Amino acid sequence: MLTKQDNELLTRVGPGTPTGDLLRQYWLPAFLSWEVETDRPPMRVRLLGEDLVAFRDTLGRVGLVANNCPHRGASLFFGRNEEEGLRCVYHGWKFDLTGACVDMPNEPPESNFKHKIHHTAYPCRERKGVVWAYMGPRNDPPALPEIPWNILPESHVHISMRMQMNNWAQAVEGGIDSSHISFLHSWLKPEERPVPAGANRAAVPLYASQDKHPVFETLDTNAGVIIGARRNAEEDSYYWRITQFLMPFYSMIPGSLDPIGNVGGHCWIPLDDEHTMTWSITCNHSHPITQEEHGQMSSYPGGGINYGRGGMKPATSQFGGKWIPELCRENDFGLDWELMKNKLFFGIEQFGTQDSAIQETMGRVFDRSREHLGSADTGVIRFRRSVIAAATALRDNGTTPPGVDTPEDYWARSASLVLPRTADWTEASKPALIPAGTTPRE
């Protein structure tokens, strides 16, 4: 368990908090490129407890500015997106994407007041259909992380999103917890579980259903933690499910035993203390994802980690308003007790919904001082220690957090492996944890 003080440190992400300051050292996946159009209406965004407005200017560049106009606080969401800037409709003040005030029409023409006003604005970069935002202190931001889905061709990547009504740490901890797959995501008859497109039944291991108490080991890396979960396989072998946690909020989820199969993962973006945008990402390092696979990732019953847009509530203009699932706390996430009795361990079909149901019903910010952790929580414990140590080192000594200046350390992948019982998993798994095919240096 954590003390109440450490739980507060881990979970609070607003300006001036230790973990909020930590997260601001990194580039944040903010939204998808198609969500903002040139000279079209702005979009509400919330990141790390700050209310922001995104827009794409006349030249096609993306801006991200504070919601409240620095004049008298009107919302720039209602602003006119025109002629390379965003103009407040209250008094006409206009700002470019750097936050510079470029027009102040309610002041005398000879006034230089506009040159004294600078609005809060955060630099953005686009890559592979994703808009990244940097909210940190550097005038020259670090490089974007070379995480595979940020490097591979777009044809090799499938991204979907959903908002969760809970703290970011609860979501990360669910994503790196290999123990729960033997329960929360399991079928009562594992052999009946559908097989995703592009896989074969022989490559979908049943070891997680046969051995429900994995042995955990962790290995620190330059940018995070590798979490190994060992289960019994054959008499002379172990099944290793090896998960990557990369600072500050990325996870890579092991897939099938197929070395050229699709690999899944998440990034868990804190919108504020009580809302998380969950990005679910599948990529293939060797070949493009097929249209059949794209379809199954959205609709695969009881399987794929991704959410399709068809499962969302009608879009609204509120922050994250395109990505709020229909299945939610108010309707018990679609829990089907008959399905739970006859088919699934937990009577909800999609993996993502299963995770959301558990993480959200813990409460918006769970009090970890009430927990009782066991050996199966080794990976979760290591995640917490890593974030708390990095946040306090930054706060107390100004220490640059892991991974900020080493983008190449994000070029990694997860793996499912069957290894001899005599093998050292940390050495034997190394080739599988380095992506094959395209590299960030090519």
Number of C-alpha atoms within 10 A of each C-alpha: 14 18 12 13 9 15 19 18 18 23 24 23 27 20 13 11 17 24 25 23 20 24 25 21 23 25 23 24 21 21 20 17 17 9 15 21 19 17 19 14 18 25 23 22 23 22 24 23 17 15 17 22 24 29 27 26 23 16 11 13 16 22 26 27 25 22 25 18 23 17 12 9 11 16 19 27 26 18 23 18 25 17 13 19 26 32 25 24 16 15 15 15 21 27 27 23 24 17 21 18 22 18 18 21 12 9 13 9 10 6 9 11 13 17 12 8 16 15 20 17 23 19 20 21 17 16 13 15 14 17 21 22 25 23 21 19 10 10 7 8 17 17 13 24 21 19 18 21 22 19 21 22 16 16 14 19 24 20 22 19 25 25 22 28 25 25 29 29 26 23 26 25 20 18 24 25 18 26 19 17 14 19 15 17 20 20 21 16 12 16 13 9 17 14 18 18 18 12 16 12 13 11 15 18 19 15 18 24 18 13 14 15 18 20 15 20 18 17 13 12 14 14 22 24 20 26 26 27 24 25 22 20 20 13 8 11 16 21 25 27 24 29 28 29 31 23 24 28 22 21 28 24 25 21 24 20 20 17 17 15 18 24 22 24 26 25 26 27 26 29 27 23 21 19 24 27 28 24 21 21 23 25 24 23 24 16 17 17 21 13 11 11 19 18 12 18 23 20 19 22 16 20 20 21 23 29 26 20 16 11 15 18 15 13 11 11 12 11 17 22 18 18 23 21 23 16 18 19 15 8 9 12 19 17 18 14 13 10 14 16 12 12 18 23 17 19 22 25 22 19 21 19 24 19 19 25 21 16 24 21 15 14 14 17 22 19 16 16 13 11 10 9 13 9 12 18 16 18 27 22 16 20 24 18 15 19 24 20 14 22 25 17 16 18 17 10 9 11 12 15 23 21 21 19 17 15 17 18 18 23 18 18 25 26 25 25 24 20 19 16 16 9 12 10 19 13 8 13 20 11 10 17 18 14 18 15 11 14 15 15 7 5
